[in-house]
Amino acid sequence: MEQFILEEDEFELFKSTAKLIVNKKEIDTEVHLTTKRISLIIIRTVFWVKKTEIENHEINSVKIYNELPQVKQNNNVVDIYFKDSERRLKFATKKEAKLFVSEALKFLTGKSKFARVVDKAKEVIKDVDETLNIDTVGIAKKAATFSAKKAGKAIGSALTKKVIGSNKETMKIGGGVFKKRETKTLALTPDEQVNAVRNLKTLFNEGAITEEEFTKKKKEIMEL
C-alpha cells in the first residue's frame, strides 16, 4: 500500500477527502496540496480489499491562462487542468471546494483572492479608459472631493445652536446654518470661541470651505 510522505523541503497547504470522478464513477480519494505538488491518493476496493494508488502532479504542471491557474470551482466540484491531463474532484461541501481552490490559487499566483480581484479591477478600468478615452480614477477622485464638501456642509448645518435671549440671528458656516439668539449683548465665552474656530478649521482642512470663507467666519466669531 502506497503512502503519502512529505519531502524535507515540502509543506502541506491543504488536506481533505473527496470523490475523484472518472467516467461518471466516484472513487474515494485523499487530496493533498503541497508547495510542490497536488497528490491524489486514490482508494479502490478490489474483492473487499482496499488498495491505494498515488497520483502526483507537479504544482507547476497546472495550466495557466491569462495569468490565472486553471483550477475551477462549480459548487462543490473542482476541475483541475494539468498540462497533460484533467481531474475532477467532488468535495463533501462547497466550503471545502472553495478552500482548496483558494489555497491553490494563492500559492500558484502568490496573491490572495482580494489581491487578484484588485488586479482584475485594474485591468477592467484600464480597458474602459483606453476604449472611451477617459480617466476613471481621476473622475473617482473628483467625486470623492465633491462628497467631502457635501459632508462639510452637513457638519456645518449641524453646529450647536447658541441661545442668549429672544432675538434671532443666522450665520452660515461651510454652507450649513446655525442660529443664535441675542439680547442687547451678544457674547461667546472664550471656550465657545475656540470650539467654533476649531470646527471651522476642520471644515477648511477637509476642503468644505475656502480659505477666504474660513478667515471671514473666524473674524465674525472672534468679534462676537
Phi, psi and omega per residue, in radians:
M1 nan 2.178 -3.118
E2 -1.274 2.584 3.124
Q3 -2.166 2.612 3.106
F4 -1.592 2.113 -3.116
I5 -2.284 2.261 3.107
L6 -1.336 2.489 3.044
E7 -1.362 2.941 -3.073
E8 -1.041 -0.705 -3.089
D9 -1.759 0.421 -3.097
E10 -2.016 2.461 -3.120
F11 -2.250 2.453 -3.107
E12 -1.524 2.271 -3.122
L13 -1.785 -0.485 -3.083
F14 -2.738 2.469 3.088
K15 -2.554 2.308 3.125
S16 -2.868 -3.138 3.048
T17 -1.964 2.660 3.139
A18 -2.738 3.139 3.047
K19 -1.938 2.150 3.048
L20 -1.454 2.123 -3.097
I21 -1.651 2.020 3.131
V22 -2.288 2.055 -3.124
N23 0.881 0.817 3.113
K24 1.199 0.027 3.070
K25 -1.650 2.549 -3.138
E26 -1.909 2.110 -3.068
I27 -2.019 2.281 3.116
D28 -1.010 2.323 -3.060
T29 -2.563 2.441 2.965
E30 -1.665 2.377 -3.110
V31 -1.975 2.176 3.101
H32 -2.167 2.155 3.039
L33 -1.919 2.108 -3.128
T34 -2.174 -3.115 3.134
T35 -1.306 -0.068 -3.134
K36 -2.152 -0.430 -2.997
R37 -2.769 2.925 2.921
I38 -1.972 1.991 -3.091
S39 -1.894 2.304 3.092
L40 -2.011 2.006 3.091
I41 -1.659 1.785 -3.054
I42 -1.538 2.191 -3.074
I43 -1.922 2.021 3.118
R44 -2.030 2.578 3.093
T45 -1.921 2.065 3.130
V46 -2.111 2.013 -3.095
F47 0.914 0.877 3.094
W48 1.135 0.209 3.105
V49 -1.980 2.220 -3.138
K50 -1.433 2.278 3.095
K51 -2.190 2.473 -3.131
T52 -2.005 2.593 3.096
E53 -2.404 2.295 -3.112
I54 -1.823 2.190 3.017
E55 -1.803 2.081 3.097
N56 -1.887 2.140 3.115
H57 -2.045 2.099 3.106
E58 -0.969 2.415 -3.085
I59 -1.060 -0.557 -3.141
N60 -1.473 0.110 3.085
S61 -1.581 -0.043 3.066
V62 -1.248 2.305 -3.130
K63 -1.135 2.566 3.092
I64 -2.105 2.282 3.088
Y65 -2.346 2.181 -3.084
N66 0.936 0.740 3.122
E67 1.151 0.217 -3.137
L68 -2.056 2.127 3.106
P69 -1.046 2.432 -3.079
Q70 -1.500 1.282 3.031
V71 -2.165 1.835 -2.953
K72 -2.039 2.422 -3.111
Q73 -1.943 2.405 3.018
N74 -2.377 1.743 -3.046
N75 1.086 -2.071 -3.135
N76 -1.771 0.242 -3.140
V77 -1.916 2.348 -3.131
V78 -2.151 2.265 3.055
D79 -1.826 2.216 3.108
I80 -1.974 2.148 -3.111
Y81 -1.820 1.833 3.065
F82 -1.575 2.936 -3.125
K83 -1.159 -0.463 -3.088
D84 -2.040 -0.027 -3.104
S85 -2.917 3.070 3.086
E86 -2.309 2.562 3.098
R87 -2.345 2.417 3.098
R88 -2.039 2.165 -3.124
L89 -2.036 2.364 3.101
K90 -1.959 1.904 -3.129
F91 -1.488 2.865 -3.106
A92 -1.143 -0.613 -3.110
T93 -2.378 2.804 3.080
K94 -1.129 -0.610 3.140
K95 -1.071 -0.760 3.122
E96 -1.107 -0.739 3.134
A97 -1.096 -0.761 -3.132
K98 -1.105 -0.715 -3.132
L99 -1.129 -0.733 3.114
F100 -1.066 -0.850 -3.125
V101 -1.084 -0.741 -3.134
S102 -1.062 -0.813 -3.132
E103 -1.166 -0.690 -3.138
A104 -1.119 -0.839 -3.122
L105 -1.171 -0.665 3.138
K106 -1.085 -0.743 -3.122
F107 -1.274 -0.733 -3.080
L108 -1.213 -0.572 -3.117
T109 -1.745 -0.314 -3.078
G110 1.312 0.264 -3.106
K111 -2.335 2.594 3.073
S112 -1.303 2.973 3.117
K113 -1.057 -0.719 -3.135
F114 -1.062 -0.776 -3.140
A115 -1.106 -0.670 3.135
R116 -1.171 -0.668 3.120
V117 -1.140 -0.720 3.112
V118 -1.083 -0.776 3.115
D119 -1.053 -0.737 3.141
K120 -1.118 -0.726 3.131
A121 -1.090 -0.696 3.118
K122 -1.097 -0.689 3.116
E123 -1.115 -0.747 -3.140
V124 -1.108 -0.789 3.132
I125 -1.061 -0.734 3.138
K126 -1.085 -0.764 3.128
D127 -1.088 -0.748 3.141
V128 -1.113 -0.783 -3.133
D129 -1.059 -0.763 -3.116
E130 -1.205 -0.629 -3.125
T131 -1.253 -0.779 -3.062
L132 -1.701 -0.050 -3.129
N133 0.982 0.894 3.124
I134 -2.257 2.982 3.092
D135 -2.023 1.591 -3.068
T136 -1.065 -0.760 -3.119
V137 -1.121 -0.733 3.123
G138 -1.086 -0.729 3.112
I139 -1.089 -0.719 -3.132
A140 -1.111 -0.702 3.133
K141 -1.119 -0.713 3.118
K142 -1.116 -0.690 3.124
A143 -1.119 -0.672 3.133
A144 -1.151 -0.706 3.122
T145 -1.115 -0.722 3.124
F146 -1.082 -0.721 3.136
S147 -1.127 -0.652 3.123
A148 -1.103 -0.697 3.122
K149 -1.136 -0.709 3.107
K150 -1.097 -0.688 3.124
A151 -1.119 -0.678 3.122
G152 -1.081 -0.701 3.112
K153 -1.123 -0.686 3.122
A154 -1.118 -0.700 3.118
I155 -1.115 -0.748 3.134
G156 -1.050 -0.722 -3.115
S157 -1.219 -0.296 -3.109
A158 -1.714 0.087 3.141
L159 -1.033 2.552 -3.064
T160 -1.112 2.395 3.103
K161 -1.419 2.453 3.089
K162 -1.931 2.256 -3.102
V163 -2.037 2.120 3.096
I164 -2.413 1.088 3.140
G165 2.170 -2.594 -2.978
S166 -2.005 -0.614 -3.120
N167 -1.293 2.570 -3.082
K168 -1.914 2.504 3.035
E169 -2.396 2.393 -3.102
T170 -1.885 2.340 3.089
M171 -2.262 2.355 3.137
K172 -1.698 2.377 3.070
I173 -2.372 2.135 3.086
G174 1.006 0.577 3.122
G175 1.500 -0.224 -3.139
G176 -1.707 3.016 -3.078
V177 -2.309 2.379 2.924
F178 -2.352 2.716 -3.054
K179 -2.063 2.560 3.042
K180 -2.329 2.712 3.105
R181 -1.884 2.544 -3.079
E182 -2.336 2.629 2.961
T183 -1.893 -2.599 3.130
K184 -1.131 -0.494 -3.105
T185 -2.116 2.202 3.084
L186 -1.881 2.329 3.138
A187 -2.757 2.354 2.982
L188 -1.812 2.447 3.087
T189 -1.185 2.793 3.109
P190 -0.948 -0.719 3.130
D191 -1.115 -0.711 3.135
E192 -1.159 -0.652 3.094
Q193 -1.098 -0.777 -3.141
V194 -1.084 -0.776 -3.141
N195 -1.104 -0.719 -3.139
A196 -1.111 -0.759 3.130
V197 -1.140 -0.680 3.096
R198 -1.054 -0.744 3.114
N199 -1.066 -0.748 3.101
L200 -1.081 -0.743 -3.127
K201 -1.078 -0.704 3.113
T202 -1.070 -0.776 3.123
L203 -1.105 -0.694 3.129
F204 -1.133 -0.775 -3.137
N205 -1.111 -0.564 -3.126
E206 -1.479 -0.031 3.098
G207 1.448 0.209 -3.095
A208 -1.349 -0.484 3.093
I209 -2.321 2.776 -3.134
T210 -1.474 2.941 3.117
E211 -1.099 -0.647 3.126
E212 -1.109 -0.768 3.109
E213 -1.114 -0.702 3.139
F214 -1.061 -0.843 -3.113
T215 -1.092 -0.738 -3.115
K216 -1.116 -0.849 -3.099
K217 -1.189 -0.582 3.119
K218 -1.099 -0.740 3.122
K219 -1.108 -0.723 3.141
E220 -1.065 -0.740 -3.132
I221 -1.140 -0.774 -3.068
M222 -1.247 -0.368 -3.139
E223 -1.528 -0.179 -3.107
L224 -1.143 nan nan
